[in-house]
């Protein structure tokens, strides 16, 4: 998972260039850089729907959640490091996990919970790369299907996933009480 092309893509000049990031498994040493990215995503979600209002303790919650994910062998937490002047800086985060589907086949579902990239790194094939690598890692952990969770009113996410063959299979409805 580096930013250098594989021998196969180097031999094939028609292959797209590698994305302007280096993707790697996140570690607990990355938490200080991952937390603000995850919080930015949650604040963005808040703009899509008032029922997604971010809590006052969002930073602590994000840190606790990411730490738990890092300790979970069924979870995938990836750090996308930038290039050029951003080399060594984490510019994107992925959170995903494998969970059981007790009533359905395939029995295990890889769930993409969060993908966030700083705006400068969008629209360069990075999202596609993150999705492909996350899917590969979820499959390695036993997932037979990959789903993505995001606000239904996030038209950008709807288009992104639909363009890559995802379609709605369940609906999650809510109302305030």
N, C-alpha and C positions, 0 to 999 in steps of 0.2 A: 504494500500500500504506500507507494512513494510517488513522487512526481516525475519519475523517469519512465520513459516508454518501455514496454516489454519488448523482448526480441521479436515477437510476432508483429507488433505494431510498427517497429522500426523497419522491418522488412516490407511492410505494406504502406507505401506512401499515401494511400487513400484513407488510412486510419486518421481519425481526428487527433489533434495534438493533445497531450495530457493537460488536465485542468491546472490552473495556476495555484494549486495548493499541494500540500503534503498531508495525506490522511493517515491517521494512526489511532490505535486504541488509546483512550484517555486514561489518565492515572489520577490518583488523589492529589498529586502535586499540581494538577491542572485546575483544581476547583476554583481558585481565585479568578481565573480567566473564563471558565465555563459558566459560572453562576450568573455574571452579568448578561451573557448571551441568552441564556435560558429565560432570564427575567425580561429581557427585551422582547422575546417571542411572546411571553405571556401578556405583556403590556400591549403588544400588537393585537393579540386575540381579544383583549378587552375592547379594542376599537370596533371589532366586528359584532359584538353582542354585549349588552349590559349585564347579562347573567354570567359573564366571564370576568367580572370585576376582580382585579388583583388585590390580594390581601395585604395588609400593612407589613406582615412578616414574610413577604415573598422571598426575600434574599435568604433568610434562614431556612425556609421551606425548600427552596431550590438546592441549597447546599446539602441539606439532609437527604433529599430525594436522590441527588446525583451520587452522594456517598453510598447510599444503599444500592443503587444500580451498579456502581463499580464493584461492589462486593458480591453481586448476584451473578452466578455463572450463566444464567439464562438471558442476561441482559447484554446489550451492546451499547457502549458509550464511545463515540468517536470524537476526536478533536481534529479539526481541519486547520492546519497552519498555513498562513499566507506565504507569499513569495515576495521577492524584491525587498523593499523597505519593511515589509510586514513579516519577513522570515523570522520564525520562532514565536510569532504572535498568533494566538488562536483566534481565527476569524469565523469559525463555524462549529456547530455542535450537532450531534445526532444522538437521540435516545431511542432505543427500541428494546423489545423483549419478546420472549417466546412464552406463550401461555397455552394451556390445554383447552381444547374444544370438546367438552364431554359428550356432546350430542351429534357431532358431525365428523365427517371424513373430508380432508385429512384431520387427524386428531390434534395436531399442534399448529398454532397460528403465530407467525411472526408479526408483531405489531409495531409499526413505526409511530412512536409517541410524539417525537419532536424532531424537526429538522430546521435549523436556523443558520443563515449565512448573513454576514454583514453585507449591506447593499452593494458595495464596490465589487464583491465577488459573485454577484448574481449575473445570470445571462451570459455565462462563459462556459457552460457545460458542467459546472461544478455540481449543481443540484442533481443532474443526471448521474454523475459519477458517485455522489453520496448515496443515491438511491440504489445503484447497482452494487456497490460495496456492502451496503447495509443488507440488501437482499441476500447476497452471497453469504454473509456471516450468519444471518438468521437461518438460512438453509443448512449451514454447517451445524447449527444448534438443534436441528430437527424440525424446523418449520416446513410445512407442506403447502402453505398459503401465506401470502404477505398482505397485510392490511395497513391502512394509515388512518390515524385519528387527527382531525383538525376541525375548526369551526366550519359549519356548513355554509356560512355566509362569506367565507374566504374564497372568493372567486379565483384568485391566483392559484391557490392550492388545488381547487377543484379542477382547473384546466391543466395544471402540472401533472397531477396523477392520472386524469382521464387520457391525456396525450400518451401516457406510458402504459395504458391498458387496464388501469384500475377502474372499478365501477362500484356504485353503492350496493351494499348487500344487507345492511341493517340501518336503522335510523334511531337516533338517540334524541328524544324530545324532552323539553324541560319547561317549567314555569316557576316563577317566584312564588313563595308562600308567605 
